[in-house]
Amino acid sequence: MEAVVKKWGNSLGIRIPNLIVKEMSLKDGSFVDINENGSEIIIKPIRRNNLSEMLNLINERNIHEEVQSTGPVGKELW
């Protein structure tokens, strides 16, 4: 797919075609990783889990035991 590089402030930018946006589940504000490999530019979406997604991954096999602390070490209230 072809895109045009355009001036964007002091940088350059490209528009990502809607077909790729949908296929990669991108939205306004999505993070991407940009790397160069010789003469290629590689753009990959960065998948970040939100808190509820991470909490849903907790199960009986991966939950740890309760951790006991020793008590206050500074001026915190207990």
N, C-alpha and C positions, 0 to 999 in steps of 0.2 A: 504494500500500500504506500502511496506517495503522500508526503506532507511538505509544507513550505516552512522554512525557518524564518521567523520574523523577530524584529527588535521588540524587546519588552523591558522598558526602563534601561538599565545599564547591561542587561543580559539579553540572551536570545531565547526564544521559546518556540514550541511546535504545538499544534492542536492535535489531540488524539481523536481519530475518527470514532463516531458513535458506535459502529460495529465492534470495535476493539473495547470501548468503554463498557459495553454490555457484556461482552464475552469475559472480560477480566473483572467484572463487578466493581468498577471504579465509580467514584462519585466526587463531587466537588470537595476538596480537602483531603482526598486519599493521598497517602504517602507512597512514593516510588523510590527505588534504588537505581541510580544511573551510573553505569560503568562503561569504560572504553576497553575494547579488546582489539588491538591493532588498528584497523581502519573501520571498526564497527562500534556503534553506540548501542549498548544494551540497557533497556529500561524494564525493570521488573517491579510488580506491585509488592509492597510490604504488608504482610498480613499481621495486624495487631489485634489480639483478643481483648474484648472488654471484660470488665469484672464479672458480669453474670455468666459470660461464656466460660471463663476460667473456673468459676465456682461450680459450674455444671460438670466439670471434669473430675471433681473430687469424688472418690468412691471408697469402699471398704479396703481395697487393695493398696491404695496410694496415700491414705490419710495417716499422719504420724500421731504418735502418742502426745499427751499433754506435756508441755515443757515447764518445769518449775524454775522460777528465778530465785535469787538469794535474798532479795529485799532491796530497799533503797541504797543507792551508792552515792547519792548527792542530796539535793534538797527537794526531791520529788515527794509528793504526798501519797501514802499508801493507806 
